[in-house]
Amino acid sequence: MERPWKTTDLRLVLEDGSIWRGKSFGSSGTQVGEVVFNTSLTGYQEILTDPSYAGQFVLMTQPHIGNTGVNFGDEESQQCHLAGLVIRSLSPCVSNWRSQKTLSDYLKERNIMGISDIDTRAITRRLREDGSLIGVLSTDAFKTDEELLHMSRTWHIVGKDLITDVSCTEPYEWKDATSDDWEFSNKVNTSNDTKLHVVAYDFGVKQNILRRLVSYGCKITVVPSKFPASEVLKLNPDGVLFSNGPGDPSAVPYAVDSVRSFLGKLPVFGICMGHQLLGQALGGKTFKMKFGHHGGNHPVRHLPTGRIEISAQNHNYAVDIASLPEGVEVTHINLNDGTCAGLTIPAMKVMSIQYHPEASPGPHDADPAFYDFVQMMSQNQA
Ligand SMILES: NC(=O)CC[C@H](N)C(=O)O
């Protein structure tokens, strides 16, 4: 007889040998990935559809997840690319006027595994002490703990090209601006012939980046991650954007080469992965942080003005400040750990930030970065 309650039916086995039992929601099966924790209180849907989480299990430190359901307006891409979702408690009901689906149904449809009813606080403390850990989620009762542990210990995320699978396959034009309901700054109304043309390299781009640029009066052509720089130059754009994206920037040297081909030729803006690729293209190095930055309230200082921005972040790698050659100015610092959060070379019309100016998890502090890029492109035309 089926029990009226659900007992634990899912294991999360971490590479350190610990085993966590919980309840499954979403899809079932066996999945390996890197466990990272995210401290955002809201925005689980944007997190689920952020392609930069490919290969990772996102553990939410906010204990109660799912209460606002899911709606199709808040997606950052058309798919969920993350390996799975790890939460303390799945809301038994949904209460939000925008909700179109429950989180559980949504994940099931997208073939993403979720685990609830496990001690997310204990796992977070472990990740803070030991760093990000590889783990395996499995609903398969026939797989032994040892098998799952072996899987977690033989899988690696460092050195893998994860952007090829999340990038678009053909160039396309992006037309949507931020909708009027959500616009918070003055929209720039430019006629078609005065619009600045931005070519955006899609390494796993979040759609809100594209929407913000359209709101700031740009025309956008999105190109795949391996699109030749020579073809982009033929389009004669006013600037090039290098998007966010999953994985290790050192695993995609072809993308670093692309960034390098534009330096000094066109205004360039790098966001997150784009910032890391730019750091490497300029001759700097990137390194893997202990447990990364994943959350909606990371304080960042803009060094030239001293202004603090509260920013949304999602990254495990960072640009090593000491490795940057002379002439590169560090513009922003993460106040939690002093890592590099932004760069510029004004004479080359190059700028980048390690966090997410398009995300507005409450504050909109980082949005002016888009305005700065637009100014850079306009000045280049003058
Ligand atoms: N959001 C991103 O672009 C992530 C950048 C990079 N993949 C990292 O984890 O550091």
The ligand as a Gaussian input file, in Angstrom:
#p B3LYP/6-31G(d) Opt

LIG

0 1
 N       28.081000      33.599000     -14.573000
 C       29.176000      33.341000     -15.242000
 O       29.416000      33.821000     -16.354000
 C       30.124000      32.355000     -14.629000
 C       31.519000      32.525000     -15.091000
 C       32.386000      31.292000     -14.877000
 N       31.844000      30.204000     -15.583000
 C       32.544000      31.001000     -13.394000
 O       31.951000      30.089000     -12.870000
 O       33.275000      31.718000     -12.760000

